[in-house]
Amino acid sequence: SESLNQFHRMADEDYSWNKQRVHDAVMEILRAEFKKNDKDIPYDESKVPTWTNSILEKTMKKLDKFGEEKAYKFAATCTIMQRTGDGIHSATSCFWDKTNDEVVVVKYPKTSKFTKMVAIVTIFATSMYVEQPED
């Protein structure tokens, strides 16, 4: 079929996933969202839905600009939690093609104990690449 041929043509092009580039882009989005005038903004529970939607929308737009959407389908999550001294534990598990599919987890801030909140963005990239059957 035509769509299958399209996937086979894609296999010949270089759409390699650049994990570091994606991580850095999402970190920049998080910094822009949570820092104003070089200071962390205060946690505000009423703003969490707006923040999560904004972060995810900007993340998907950035992935689209990278052009990697030609070879991947994306799913992303964003968790924002007020920092109160309690811990947060997060895990992901996927059953997929370890060779072609990827996951990137970005935690903001990376280490600071002085911020009022923590955000975790997880991006799942599932390859649309279909291996050509051998003749």
C-alpha positions as CSV (number, residue, x, y, z in Angstrom):
1,S,0.0,0.0,0.0
2,E,1.0,3.6,-0.4
3,S,1.3,4.4,3.3
4,L,3.5,1.3,3.8
5,N,5.8,2.5,1.0
6,Q,6.0,5.9,2.7
7,F,7.3,4.3,5.8
8,H,9.8,2.3,3.8
9,R,11.1,5.5,2.2
10,M,11.4,7.1,5.6
11,A,13.7,4.2,6.7
12,D,16.2,5.4,4.1
13,E,16.3,9.0,5.6
14,D,18.1,10.0,8.8
15,Y,15.5,10.8,11.5
16,S,17.7,9.9,14.4
17,W,16.4,10.8,17.8
18,N,18.5,13.4,19.6
19,K,17.8,12.9,23.2
20,Q,20.0,15.7,24.5
21,R,18.5,18.2,22.1
22,V,15.0,17.3,23.3
23,H,16.1,17.4,26.9
24,D,17.7,20.8,26.5
25,A,14.7,22.2,24.7
26,V,12.2,21.1,27.4
27,M,14.5,22.4,30.1
28,E,14.5,25.8,28.4
29,I,10.7,25.7,28.3
30,L,10.5,24.9,32.0
31,R,13.0,27.7,32.9
32,A,10.9,30.2,30.9
33,E,7.7,29.0,32.6
34,F,9.0,29.1,36.2
35,K,11.6,31.9,36.3
36,K,10.8,35.6,36.1
37,N,13.6,38.1,36.4
38,D,16.0,35.3,37.4
39,K,13.8,34.3,40.4
40,D,11.6,31.3,40.8
41,I,8.0,32.1,40.7
42,P,5.9,31.0,43.7
43,Y,3.8,27.9,43.6
44,D,0.1,28.6,43.0
45,E,-2.2,25.6,42.8
46,S,-4.7,27.5,40.8
47,K,-2.1,28.0,38.0
48,V,-1.0,24.4,37.7
49,P,-3.5,23.4,35.0
50,T,-2.4,26.5,32.9
51,W,1.3,25.7,33.5
52,T,1.0,22.0,32.5
53,N,-1.0,22.8,29.4
54,S,1.4,25.6,28.4
55,I,4.5,23.3,29.0
56,L,3.0,20.4,27.0
57,E,1.8,22.6,24.1
58,K,5.2,24.3,23.8
59,T,7.0,21.0,24.0
60,M,4.9,19.5,21.2
61,K,5.5,22.6,19.1
62,K,9.2,22.4,19.6
63,L,9.2,18.7,18.6
64,D,7.3,19.6,15.5
65,K,9.9,22.3,14.7
66,F,12.7,19.7,15.0
67,G,11.1,17.8,12.2
68,E,11.3,14.5,14.1
69,E,7.5,14.1,13.9
70,K,8.1,12.6,10.5
71,A,9.6,9.6,12.1
72,Y,8.0,9.5,15.5
73,K,4.7,9.8,17.3
74,F,4.9,11.5,20.6
75,A,3.1,11.4,23.9
76,A,4.0,13.6,26.9
77,T,3.1,14.1,30.5
78,C,3.8,16.9,32.9
79,T,3.6,16.7,36.7
80,I,4.0,19.8,38.9
81,M,4.1,19.4,42.6
82,Q,4.6,21.9,45.4
83,R,7.9,21.4,47.2
84,T,7.0,20.9,50.9
85,G,9.8,18.6,52.0
86,D,8.0,15.4,50.9
87,G,9.6,13.3,48.2
88,I,8.3,12.5,44.8
89,H,9.0,9.2,43.1
90,S,8.2,8.6,39.4
91,A,8.7,5.7,37.1
92,T,7.9,4.8,33.5
93,S,7.6,1.5,31.9
94,C,7.1,0.7,28.2
95,F,6.9,-2.4,26.1
96,W,8.3,-1.3,22.7
97,D,11.1,-1.5,20.2
98,K,14.2,-0.7,22.3
99,T,16.2,0.0,19.1
100,N,13.9,2.7,17.7
101,D,11.6,4.0,20.4
102,E,12.8,6.5,23.1
103,V,11.8,8.2,26.3
104,V,13.2,11.5,27.8
105,V,12.5,12.6,31.3
106,V,13.2,16.2,32.3
107,K,13.1,17.3,36.0
108,Y,13.1,20.9,36.9
109,P,14.9,22.1,38.8
110,K,17.7,19.6,38.6
111,T,19.1,20.0,42.1
112,S,18.0,23.2,43.8
113,K,16.3,22.8,47.2
114,F,15.3,26.4,47.4
115,T,12.5,26.4,44.8
116,K,8.9,26.1,45.8
117,M,7.9,23.5,43.2
118,V,9.2,20.6,41.1
119,A,8.1,19.7,37.5
120,I,8.7,16.5,35.7
121,V,8.1,16.2,31.9
122,T,8.2,12.8,30.3
123,I,8.2,12.4,26.5
124,F,7.6,9.1,24.8
125,A,8.7,8.9,21.2
126,T,7.4,5.9,19.3
127,S,9.1,5.3,15.9
128,M,6.8,5.1,12.9
129,Y,9.7,3.3,11.1
130,V,8.6,-0.1,9.6
131,E,11.3,-2.4,8.7
132,Q,11.2,-3.7,5.2
133,P,10.5,-7.3,4.9
134,E,13.4,-9.2,3.3
135,D,12.7,-10.7,-0.1
